[in-house]
Amino acid sequence: MWTFVCVVLIISLLLYNILLSTSTKNKELKGIPGPNGMFIFGNALDYFFMTSESAFSYFRYLTGKHKRMFQLNLLNKQIVLLYHPEDVEALINSTKHNDKGYLYAFLRPWLNDGLLLSSGTKWHQRRKILTPAFHFKILRHFNEVLIDKSAKFAENLQSEVNQSKTNIYSFLTDFTINSICETAMGTVLDQESSSVSRCYKDAIHELGTHLFNRASSIWLHPEPLFNLSQVGRAHKSTLDLITSFRDCVIKQRRQDGHFTDLYKTTMTESDDDFFINGKKRFAMLDLLLNAEQQGTINSEGINEEVDTFMFEGHDTTATGLQFAFMLLANHPDAQDRILEEYSTILNSSNRRPTLSDLSELKYLEACIKESLRLYPPVYFIERKSDFPLKLGGIERPPPGSITILIFDLHRRADQFIEPLEFRPERFMKEPTWHPFSYLPFSAGARNCIGQKFAMMEMKLAITTVLSKYRLLPVTKPQDLVFKVDIVLRTKDPVYVKLEERKKT
């Protein structure tokens, strides 16, 4: 029986491939270079014997070989990969190409139709519901929470002082998961839920492994076959754990029952009202719960958005901070300059930094931007294109899925002088590069809704830690070996050394 099914499948693929090869679209896309593939399968089997590390390196080899773009053929799927700013601008600057691409479908069992994956009317509606959560007055509340969480983060690092090396990422994920829970979800993790959160963080990493295994095995792409496989069953078990943590967070906020008018109260408060102690703080989840009461979103929709923001709000920020701390450890002069700037703006006082203070930290912001250039946590994005698109100066038919390789885009020598070097000063003056050659938070209509929050969180974490500790190098940039994952990850942990900073 199975032999018959396999034969039918192979014959069907063969016929489909022949039809595809004679289509006008395929002929026109043949002008885009790419690695040679196997008959019928194309490049579908190229990555089967690769580790996630060798796959990451192979993509870098292809971008070095094909200077503007290349394409991969996965059976009947064609994916065009871009890393030239003019082509990226053509894709992102048009509202015709806003839907997410083929590989994002692998995230649907987890994130479903949350803001990251939804499209059309649903995406516009969800974006409209959530955008007010990042208003200045709301961020002011979040700033107060993040100051406390940053102080706790720095306190937790005390045990690592004078150790030979510290895996900074494990401390950062604790910091970011607690920060996103209290700010966006309005939930303070107690001891019991904190242990669940550690399982949640481990589960996110497991998902990355599952997704790479699925992407590199073409027969696991169809949902029914993936669900029957061993990795598919492990994936479901991991998702069940993530779901239990999400449900815990939502349940706690529902029980608080203060979400109905918190947003209105927060937006109408005066500066004096803001400093009244003991009042209930607004959270992003309140907007969703309030929208549910008004009938514009249901409980399933709330689950989707909480899953999306819990992931994007902690993992990407922790990853970005990990590389920022590593770079600062290797550049002690940058640490000193950040502290000098911070001390000047706060007038050497012990007061809590305001949003206005943070906006004045120009050199620190330049350091963060440069770190995000070298090591963008979201190192690729994918779009679906159902309309003709001008790529490489040529009008081409709808290519289907298009991937923007942000990692390579950020390291173009024709855009950035000494692109592999840490040069924060490049962000202290007018950009000399194409505006679409730097996309740490994407761009256009689907840019990152939480980028102001992320920058605020990173600034507070860095200044708090540097005020207490000097970072010494252990892992160096040349030591990093990257692997294919949901976000930019390394094969080995990233280490720094912590030394108590002498008071002056």
Salt bridges, closest charged atoms under 4 A:
GLU86 OE1 - ARG68 NH2 3.06
ASP87 OD2 - ARG68 NE 2.79
GLU89 OE1 - HIS434 NE2 3.29
ASP113 OD1 - ARG108 NH1 2.74
ASP113 OD2 - LYS122 NZ 3.29
GLU144 OE1 - ARG352 NE 3.18
ASP148 OD1 - ARG352 NH2 3.02
GLU155 OE2 - LYS152 NZ 3.68
ASP174 OD1 - LYS201 NZ 2.06
GLU182 OE1 - LYS149 NZ 2.84
GLU223 OE1 - ARG214 NH2 3.12
ASP240 OD2 - LYS236 NZ 3.39
ASP247 OD1 - ARG246 NH2 2.96
ASP256 OD2 - ARG253 NH1 3.92
ASP256 OD2 - LYS280 NZ 3.39
GLU269 OE2 - ARG140 NH2 3.61
GLU269 OE2 - HIS141 NE2 2.82
GLU269 OE1 - LYS279 NZ 2.66
ASP271 OD1 - ARG140 NH1 2.82
ASP286 OD2 - ARG253 NH2 2.78
GLU292 OE1 - ARG254 NH1 2.83
GLU304 OE1 - ARG126 NH1 3.10
GLU305 OE2 - ARG126 NH1 2.62
ASP307 OD2 - ARG246 NH1 2.77
ASP315 OD2 - ARG489 NH2 2.54
ASP336 OD1 - ARG470 NH1 3.40
ASP357 OD2 - ARG351 NH1 2.60
GLU365 OE2 - LYS369 NZ 3.26
GLU365 OE1 - LYS459 NZ 2.65
GLU370 OE1 - ARG373 NE 2.78
GLU370 OE2 - ARG426 NE 3.04
ASP386 OD2 - LYS384 NZ 3.86
ASP408 OD2 - ARG60 NH2 2.70
ASP414 OD1 - ARG412 NE 3.00
GLU418 OE1 - ARG423 NE 3.19
GLU425 OE2 - ARG337 NH1 3.84
ASP485 OD2 - ARG489 NE 3.47
